[in-house]
């Protein structure tokens, strides 16, 4: 089984997030980056499938500037066999179609049996990349995957639906799956793995330019106002005014 | 360092990609596996033994030793960063790793026979075997040269008699590195195994410091071992002292981790805790404390970083290690106390780590060469005159 795992480097949950003076993105120098959470589970799932079958290859693939090689090395240290780094400046790049196109270009020659990505990225949270890649490469696709059973040239996956419902789906290979967090226990990279990762291949590719259909205009911290309004009158009048305020001013009714 | 606490002088920029990933791994491991159990272990005076094989699997035991000696062959700075993260958790956890790596694996690696290495290093490295180090005695601490434990040649065997005190992991150790003086006054090292006839241990109870760590007394009464249990490639006091240099190196790093945890805790608290009209972080008295802490921590970080690179280059001296151990223990001791002050009454509960670190640091300040002995080592180095009896 040849498995590609898409990993993204995102700002850590505890990282400071100061907005850059150009208001296009955060100030990258002040940000502490980590591997996207659900990508980490996707990687673990791929490694476990490879280990259970005692054969196969896990290739980690990531898109972004030089700094993303940190998460690539982390994935290699955990046990991925090799990596592809799609070199691109991602600052403010938020178009899932463009992102998926870059991945599809880099992935199509490799003929993977499975493409895993995290359910969504913790920074933009589009939750589309894995699904669009599956579409572009003509693969079976399933999102929100919580369990995977392999065997006989097919796979069976458990998907998370709304309101506590689940669904088992059979898919033919090749397939693109977006993985939900929590379906396994991601390993730590061992020191042996970290030292060995230096010797593993990271292929750097430059993508063809793709026209973005959407871009980031401006980011800012929401402005909050505190106003106190005194409502007077009889109970009926107060209720009427309150409902009017809820409905027309605050727009919560 | 940047990701996990103050890095005022951008020391992170001096670390390699591997070193940073190793620190991240150690940090994640401690925060995920250890922080949820430390308070219970501290209260019950127990150590989380179930974590030992995990520590081994990750490569945290003797990690700067070569792979063939059970280590992972990482740089000394990486090894220091691991101990930094373990001690951010608790000194008991770091002490475990220091003893196993620097005081047990190191002497077997450096002075042991091939048979001894093959027998012990793989298990010690993987965390399936536990070791301890017996040098200090009830009546000989700062003056190990006075040791009363004796080894006596008897045919092909040795007979060992004596007591060792304040031994981390003594009662749980599968192998004990025990130092004893022979009839000619030469100090020799032996590998004693758990359960040998005449070899017993008992735990020291009632500790109010390093509670999440096993501390024992070892007792040897006519323990008979073959000559193959002796470390063949070392004799004299420099054997145990060279081990202590390794361990003190790690302590200097660990103390920064404890101090950083205290500083982070106090800084966060001071920004949240409002008194009078604003958070206490906005008042000069608190800022003076925080400024003092960050300065002392940064000094300590620079000491251990440079010391680590010197060690990697093979240029580190034991006097340089003494300076870092001495300074960083005193630094962490002060930082823990200042952090507790900022936390006010909340600072005396287990909900906040500084008072636990504070109590732990009292042990670390005194073990592996007391603050005072390191003062005299430095004094001798700069004056050329020894101020202690030789």
Interface residues (C-beta under 8 A of the other chain):
Chain A: X12 X15 X32 X69 X70 X73 X74 X77 X188 X189 X190 X191 X192 X194 X195 X197 X198
Chain B: X2 X3 X17 X18 X20 X21 X22 X24 X25 X28 X29 X57 X58 X59 X60 X63 X67 X72 X73 X74 X78
